[in-house]
Amino acid sequence: MALTLTLHGAARTVTGSCLEFTAGSERLLVDCGLFQGSRSLETLNRVGTLSDPARISGVILTHAHIDHSGLLPRLIKDGYTGPIWCTRETADLLEYMLADSGRIQEYEAERHARRRDRSHDKESEPIYTEQDALAAWRAARPVALDEWFEPAPGFRTRLWNAGHILGSASVELEASGVRVMCSGDIGPDNKAFYPDPAGPAGFDHVICESTYGDRARIKATIAERRALLADVINATRAKGGNLVIPSFALERTQELLLDIAMLSREGRIGNAMVFVDSPLANRATTVFARHVDQLEDTGGVDVFRHPSIHYVSDVAESMRLNSISGAIILSASGMCEAGRIRHHLLHNLSRRDSTILFVGFQAEGSLGRVILDGAERVRISGRDVLVRAEVKRIDSYSAHADQSELLDWIADRAPIAGSLLLDHGESGAIETLAGLVQERKLAPVVRIPEIGELWELRSGEPAKRLRTAPPEAARAIGRDWQNSYADLASNLKHRLLQIRDERAREEAIAQMRRVLDSYDVFRKRKHGG
């Protein structure tokens, strides 16, 4: 009997991680994550390709990041009643991560219904609520690393340190005589807080993330990374503006706080004021403090209570930050897709004395990616914003292994008897990594799955595709028309004003209208209207 695998997300994209393994009548999920990025991609949070959640036998969660855990509440809401297996640290984090996501779903649905430019949309109901999210957290069942357990009948499983974030794990599983390793998200070597990723060798199939499969970062020690951060902080303070850091609430914020506290203690950034404006980051930080004795590089000291660090709680306090200058503001979300960071971007992007510092991956189609790619104007919450602030990036904060570290991790799993399947990466990253794996003969066969595809996994044989991907899933990946529309709308008036003759402007507008009218005529002819 073969083992089958369906990828319900994170195939040629970096969010929505969800692997479904089937052995006979038993179905096991590894992760159940939220899609983040373009609006087209986010529609998969409502439709997806996962069917009949009530018949899922078990769920294993690699870590608490929302792109891996964020659809667990919907899974519970739709009928799943079993446990969610994960590490103790992940279970502790889920209480806050999922509840926050539930509140965001409720808020976004309410705001969506109020927006005039979306009044024609029907998606005014939240995907799930805060209560659904808390029900998912209560289903968490902690297990220790490197101990065998049975998450579903016929499946034997162990978790291994992935070195990505607090509590992150890779998943080793055996079923139907097939041995598989799922990487989850792999952390880089020499990362703050954790030992390097670990795991056994010798598998039939390995499923590996590819986020940075096309990028070899400049290797930086923690000391070198802190020096880069100090340079950005001091340069921004010299200009008199704010340093705004879109920061993932979980892990990235805590790493930044560690470095800022150390730099402040050493007198390298003066009396910098630091505001953590993310209720979720504040709650996640309490979990880190709870496990501080397990974290490397802290000396067992709670560095998160440094006197220069202020945790912002309510909305009124957050809004008061609009009137300050010379501050460091850490706010979520890390890709600028939701949360209070959008509020701070509205008030700082147009300031020449401010700096926007990116310290994490920005998915294609996200607002963060648009800003990082050099947009002169962006659209935030229906408002056009001119980008005058300096935009900087520090790669060495990434919680993901880079190209060379991914290749090392794959090599350490050898021999791979069947296939290496590459997921959790954009197409360019996956294809680059696949080429290097083949060049170095790290696996006999490399497969690049698509969302919704069904694969057969047998012992010692290459993975065999049994079903192709639904076309609507593939079309949702990457930039969509709404990204292009936001870019056009943000720059349209500026472009028209560059036409000095008023009659020529009128003609340009008339030409645009004629183009749109021609599509209406085409559509009516096509449909016999």
C-alpha positions in Angstrom: 0.0 0.0 0.0 1.4 3.4 -1.0 1.5 6.6 0.9 0.0 9.6 -0.9 0.7 13.3 -0.5 -1.4 16.3 -1.4 0.0 19.8 -1.1 -2.8 22.2 -0.1 -0.5 25.2 0.0 3.1 26.6 0.0 3.8 25.2 -3.4 5.6 27.7 -5.6 4.6 30.2 -2.9 5.8 30.7 0.7 2.5 30.8 2.6 -0.4 28.4 3.3 1.8 25.4 4.3 -0.4 22.3 4.5 0.7 18.7 3.6 -1.9 15.9 3.7 -0.6 12.3 3.9 -3.0 9.4 3.3 -2.4 5.8 4.3 -5.4 3.7 3.6 -8.4 5.5 5.2 -6.2 7.5 7.6 -5.4 11.2 6.7 -2.7 13.1 8.5 -2.0 16.8 8.1 1.4 18.4 8.6 0.6 22.1 9.2 -2.5 24.0 8.2 -1.4 27.6 7.4 -2.9 30.8 6.3 -2.2 32.2 2.8 -0.7 35.7 2.9 0.1 38.1 0.0 -2.1 39.2 -2.9 -5.8 39.2 -2.5 -6.1 36.5 -5.1 -3.9 34.3 -3.0 -5.8 35.1 0.1 -9.0 33.8 -1.5 -7.6 30.3 -1.1 -8.1 30.8 2.7 -11.8 30.5 1.9 -11.8 27.9 -0.9 -8.5 26.0 -0.8 -8.2 22.3 -1.9 -8.7 20.5 1.5 -11.9 18.5 1.6 -14.0 17.0 4.5 -11.9 18.2 7.5 -14.1 16.0 9.8 -12.4 12.9 8.3 -8.8 14.1 9.1 -7.3 11.6 11.5 -4.6 13.8 13.0 -2.6 17.1 12.7 1.1 17.8 13.4 2.2 21.4 13.6 5.8 22.3 12.8 5.7 25.7 14.5 3.4 28.6 15.4 3.9 31.0 12.5 0.6 31.9 11.0 1.5 30.7 7.5 1.8 27.3 9.1 -0.8 27.4 11.8 -3.3 30.1 10.7 -6.0 27.8 9.2 -6.2 25.5 12.2 -9.2 27.4 13.6 -11.0 27.0 10.3 -10.2 23.3 10.3 -11.8 23.0 13.8 -14.7 25.2 12.7 -15.3 22.9 9.7 -15.4 19.7 11.8 -12.0 18.4 12.8 -12.2 17.1 16.4 -8.8 15.5 17.0 -5.5 16.7 18.6 -2.9 19.1 17.2 0.5 17.6 18.0 3.4 20.1 18.5 6.2 21.0 20.9 5.4 22.6 24.3 6.8 26.0 23.2 4.6 26.0 20.1 1.6 25.2 22.2 2.3 28.1 24.5 2.7 30.5 21.5 -0.5 29.3 19.8 -2.7 30.7 22.5 -1.7 34.2 21.4 -0.9 33.7 17.8 -4.3 32.1 16.9 -6.4 34.4 19.1 -4.8 37.4 17.4 -5.4 36.0 14.0 -9.0 35.4 14.9 -9.4 39.0 16.0 -7.8 40.1 12.7 -10.2 38.0 10.7 -13.1 39.6 12.5 -11.8 43.1 12.1 -10.8 42.7 8.5 -14.3 41.3 7.7 -15.9 44.3 9.4 -13.6 46.8 7.6 -14.1 45.0 4.3 -17.9 45.5 4.6 -17.5 49.2 5.3 -15.1 50.1 2.4 -16.8 51.8 -0.5 -14.4 50.4 -3.1 -15.3 46.9 -2.0 -19.0 47.3 -1.5 -19.7 44.9 -4.3 -17.7 42.1 -2.5 -19.5 39.3 -0.7 -16.7 38.4 1.6 -17.9 40.2 4.7 -17.9 37.2 7.0 -14.7 36.3 8.9 -13.0 33.1 7.9 -13.0 32.2 11.6 -13.5 34.0 14.9 -11.4 34.5 18.0 -13.4 31.7 19.7 -12.7 29.3 16.8 -9.0 30.2 17.3 -9.0 29.5 21.0 -10.8 26.1 20.3 -7.8 25.2 18.0 -5.3 26.2 20.7 -7.1 24.0 23.3 -6.6 21.1 20.9 -2.8 21.4 21.1 -1.1 18.3 22.5 2.6 18.9 23.4 5.2 16.2 22.6 9.0 16.3 23.3 11.6 16.4 20.6 13.2 13.1 19.5 10.4 10.9 21.0 8.3 8.5 18.9 4.5 9.0 19.0 1.4 8.0 16.9 -0.5 11.0 15.7 -2.9 8.9 13.7 -3.4 5.1 13.3 -0.6 3.7 11.1 1.6 6.8 11.4 4.8 6.7 13.5 6.4 10.1 14.1 9.3 12.1 15.7 10.0 15.8 15.9 13.4 17.3 15.5 14.8 20.8 16.2 14.5 22.9 13.1 16.3 26.0 14.5 13.8 28.4 12.9 11.8 29.9 15.8 10.9 29.0 19.4 9.5 25.5 19.4 10.0 24.9 15.6 10.4 21.3 14.5 11.0 19.1 11.4 8.7 16.0 11.2 10.0 12.5 10.6 7.2 10.1 9.8 6.8 6.4 8.8 3.6 5.0 7.2 2.8 2.2 4.7 6.5 1.1 4.8 7.6 4.6 3.6 10.0 6.9 5.5 9.5 10.6 5.0 11.1 13.8 6.4 9.2 17.1 6.3 11.6 20.0 6.9 9.1 22.6 8.1 11.0 25.9 8.1 14.7 25.4 8.6 16.7 28.0 10.5 20.1 29.3 9.6 23.3 28.2 11.2 24.5 30.3 14.2 21.1 31.8 14.8 20.4 33.6 18.0 18.5 31.7 20.7 18.8 28.1 19.3 21.2 25.3 18.4 21.6 24.5 14.7 18.9 22.3 13.0 19.1 18.6 13.6 17.7 15.3 12.2 18.5 11.8 11.1 19.6 10.5 7.7 18.3 7.9 5.2 14.8 8.6 3.8 12.6 7.4 1.0 11.4 11.0 0.4 12.3 14.4 1.8 10.1 17.4 1.6 12.2 20.6 2.0 11.4 24.3 2.1 13.0 26.5 -0.5 12.4 30.1 0.7 15.9 31.2 0.1 16.8 28.6 -2.5 18.1 31.3 -4.9 19.9 33.5 -2.3 23.3 33.0 -0.6 23.4 35.6 2.2 26.6 37.3 3.3 27.4 35.3 6.4 27.2 37.6 9.5 27.9 36.7 13.1 25.5 38.1 15.7 28.1 40.7 16.5 28.3 41.8 12.8 24.5 41.8 12.6 24.3 44.1 15.6 26.9 46.5 14.0 24.7 46.8 10.9 21.6 47.5 13.1 23.6 50.1 15.1 24.6 51.9 11.8 21.0 52.2 10.7 19.8 53.3 14.1 22.4 56.0 14.4 22.0 57.2 10.9 18.3 57.6 11.3 18.7 59.4 14.7 21.2 61.8 13.1 18.5 62.8 10.6 15.9 63.2 13.4 13.3 60.8 12.0 11.9 57.5 13.1 13.2 54.1 12.4 10.2 51.9 11.5 10.7 48.2 11.4 8.0 45.9 10.0 8.7 43.0 12.2 7.1 39.6 12.5 5.6 39.4 16.0 7.0 36.0 16.7 10.8 35.6 16.7 12.0 38.6 14.6 10.7 41.1 17.2 12.4 39.2 20.0 15.7 38.9 18.1 15.7 42.7 17.5 14.9 43.4 21.1 17.9 41.2 22.1 20.2 43.1 19.8 18.9 46.6 20.8 19.2 45.8 24.5 22.8 44.6 24.0 23.7 47.7 21.9 22.1 50.0 24.4 24.0 48.3 27.3 27.2 48.8 25.4 26.4 52.5 24.8 26.5 52.1 21.0 23.1 53.7 20.1 22.8 56.4 22.8 19.5 56.7 24.6 17.3 55.3 21.9 13.6 55.0 22.6 12.1 51.7 21.5 8.4 51.1 21.1 7.0 47.6 20.4 3.6 48.4 18.9 2.1 45.0 18.5 -0.1 43.4 21.1 0.7 40.0 19.7 4.5 40.7 19.8 4.1 41.8 23.4 2.3 38.5 24.3 4.8 36.4 22.4 7.6 38.1 24.2 6.2 36.9 27.5 6.4 33.3 26.2 10.1 33.8 25.3 10.7 35.2 28.8 9.0 32.1 30.2 11.5 29.9 28.3 14.5 32.2 28.7 16.5 29.4 30.4 16.4 27.4 27.1 17.5 30.3 24.9 21.1 30.8 23.8 22.8 34.2 23.7 20.8 35.7 26.6 22.9 34.4 29.5 19.7 33.3 31.2 18.8 36.9 31.7 15.4 38.4 30.6 16.7 40.9 28.1 13.2 41.8 27.1 12.7 44.1 30.1 15.4 46.6 29.3 14.5 50.2 30.4 14.8 51.6 26.8 12.0 49.2 25.6 8.4 50.3 25.9 5.5 47.9 25.1 2.6 49.7 23.5 -0.8 48.2 24.4 -3.9 50.2 23.4 -4.8 52.0 20.2 -4.7 55.5 21.7 -1.1 54.9 22.9 -0.2 53.6 19.4 -1.7 56.8 17.8 0.4 59.0 20.1 3.5 57.7 18.4 2.5 59.8 15.3 3.7 62.9 17.1 7.2 61.7 18.0 10.5 61.7 16.2 13.8 59.9 16.8 12.2 56.7 17.9 12.6 53.0 16.9 9.1 51.6 16.2 8.8 47.8 15.8 5.3 46.8 14.6 3.6 43.9 12.9 2.9 42.5 10.4 6.3 41.7 9.0 5.1 41.9 5.3 3.0 45.0 6.0 -0.2 43.2 5.1 -2.2 43.9 8.2 -1.9 45.3 11.8 -0.5 48.5 13.2 2.5 48.7 10.9 0.3 50.1 8.1 -0.6 52.9 10.4 3.0 53.7 11.0 3.9 53.5 7.3 1.1 56.0 6.6 2.8 58.5 8.9 6.5 57.8 8.1 6.8 56.7 4.4 6.5 60.3 3.2 9.1 61.6 5.7 12.6 62.1 4.3 14.1 61.9 7.8 12.6 58.5 8.5 13.9 55.0 7.6 11.9 51.9 6.9 14.0 48.8 7.7 13.1 45.4 6.4 14.5 42.4 8.3 12.5 39.5 6.9 11.2 37.8 3.8 8.7 39.8 1.7 6.4 37.6 -0.3 5.6 38.5 -3.9 2.4 40.6 -4.0 2.8 41.9 -0.4 2.9 45.6 0.5 6.4 45.1 2.0 7.7 43.6 -1.3 6.2 46.5 -3.3 8.0 49.1 -1.0 11.3 47.1 -1.0 11.2 46.8 -4.8 11.4 50.6 -5.0 7.8 51.8 -5.5 7.6 55.6 -5.6 4.0 55.6 -4.3 2.0 52.9 -2.6 -1.7 52.5 -1.6 -2.5 51.8 2.0 -6.0 51.5 3.3 -7.4 53.3 0.3 -4.9 56.2 0.6 -2.0 57.0 -1.8 1.3 57.5 0.0 4.5 59.0 -1.5 7.6 57.0 -0.6 10.2 59.6 0.6 11.7 57.7 3.5 14.9 55.8 3.1 14.3 52.1 2.6 16.9 49.7 4.0 17.3 45.9 4.4 19.3 43.7 6.7 19.2 40.1 5.5 21.1 38.5 8.4 18.0 38.5 10.6 16.3 35.9 8.5 15.0 32.9 10.4 15.3 30.8 7.2 18.3 28.9 6.0 19.9 30.4 2.9 20.8 28.5 -0.2 24.0 26.9 1.1 22.4 26.0 4.4 19.5 24.4 2.7 21.9 22.3 0.5 23.8 21.3 3.7 20.5 20.2 5.4 19.5 18.2 2.4 22.9 16.5 2.2 22.6 15.6 5.9 19.4 13.7 5.2 21.2 11.4 2.6 20.8 8.9 1.3 17.5 9.8 -0.2 16.2 6.7 -2.0 13.1 8.1 -3.8 12.6 11.8 -4.3 13.3 15.3 -2.9 10.2 17.4 -3.1 10.7 21.2 -2.9 8.0 23.4 -1.4 7.6 26.7 0.5 9.4 28.9 -2.1 8.7 31.1 -5.1 9.3 29.6 -8.5 12.7 31.1 -9.1 14.0 30.0 -5.7 12.7 26.5 -6.1 14.1 26.0 -9.6 17.5 27.4 -8.6 17.7 25.1 -5.6 16.5 22.1 -7.7 19.3 22.7 -10.2 21.9 22.8 -7.5 20.6 19.6 -5.9 20.8 17.8 -9.2 24.2 19.2 -10.0 25.5 18.0 -6.6 23.7 14.6 -6.9 22.1 15.1 -3.4 18.9 13.2 -4.5 18.2 10.8 -7.4 15.0 12.7 -8.4 13.8 16.2 -7.6 10.1 17.1 -7.8 8.4 20.5 -7.8 4.8 20.1 -6.7 1.9 22.5 -7.3 -0.9 23.5 -5.0 -3.6 20.8 -5.1 -1.5 18.1 -6.7 -1.7 14.4 -5.5 1.5 12.4 -5.3 2.2 8.7 -4.7 5.1 8.0 -2.4 6.6 4.5 -2.4 9.7 3.1 -0.7 12.8 3.5 -2.8 10.8 4.8 -5.8 10.5 8.3 -7.3 7.4 10.2 -6.3 4.7 9.8 -8.9 2.1 12.5 -9.7 -1.5 11.1 -9.6 -3.5 14.3 -10.1 -2.6 17.7 -11.5 -3.2 21.0 -9.8 -6.5 22.9 -10.2 -5.9 25.9 -12.5 -7.4 28.4 -10.1 -4.8 27.7 -7.4 -1.9 28.3 -9.8 -3.5 31.5 -11.1 -3.6 32.9 -7.5 0.1 32.8 -7.0 2.3 35.9 -7.4 1.2 39.4 -8.2 -2.4 39.8 -9.2 -4.5 42.5 -11.0 -5.2 44.2 -7.7 -1.5 44.7 -7.1 -1.3 46.3 -10.5 -4.4 48.4 -9.9 -3.0 49.7 -6.6 0.2 50.6 -8.4 -1.6 52.3 -11.2 -4.0 54.2 -8.9 -1.2 55.4 -6.6 0.7 56.9 -9.5 -2.1 57.9 -11.9 -2.5 61.6 -10.8 1.3 62.1 -10.6 1.7 60.7 -14.2 -1.1 62.9 -15.5 0.4 66.0 -13.9 3.6 65.2 -15.8 1.7 66.0 -18.9 1.9 69.8 -18.9 -0.8 70.5 -21.5 -4.3 70.3 -20.0 -5.9 69.2 -23.3 -3.3 66.4 -23.6 -4.2 65.3 -20.1 -7.9 65.1 -21.1 -7.0 63.1 -24.2 -4.9 60.7 -22.1 -7.9 60.1 -19.8 -10.2 59.7 -22.8 -7.8 57.1 -24.3 -7.8 55.1 -21.0 -11.6 55.2 -21.0 -11.7 54.0 -24.6 -9.4 51.0 -23.6 -11.8 50.0 -20.8 -14.8 50.4 -23.0 -13.2 48.2 -25.7 -13.0 45.4 -23.1 -16.7 45.8 -22.3 -17.5 45.5 -26.0 -15.2 42.4 -26.3 -16.9 40.8 -23.3 -20.4 41.3 -24.6 -19.4 39.9 -28.0 -17.7 36.9 -26.4 -20.8 36.1 -24.3 -23.3 37.0 -27.0 -24.6 40.1 -25.1 
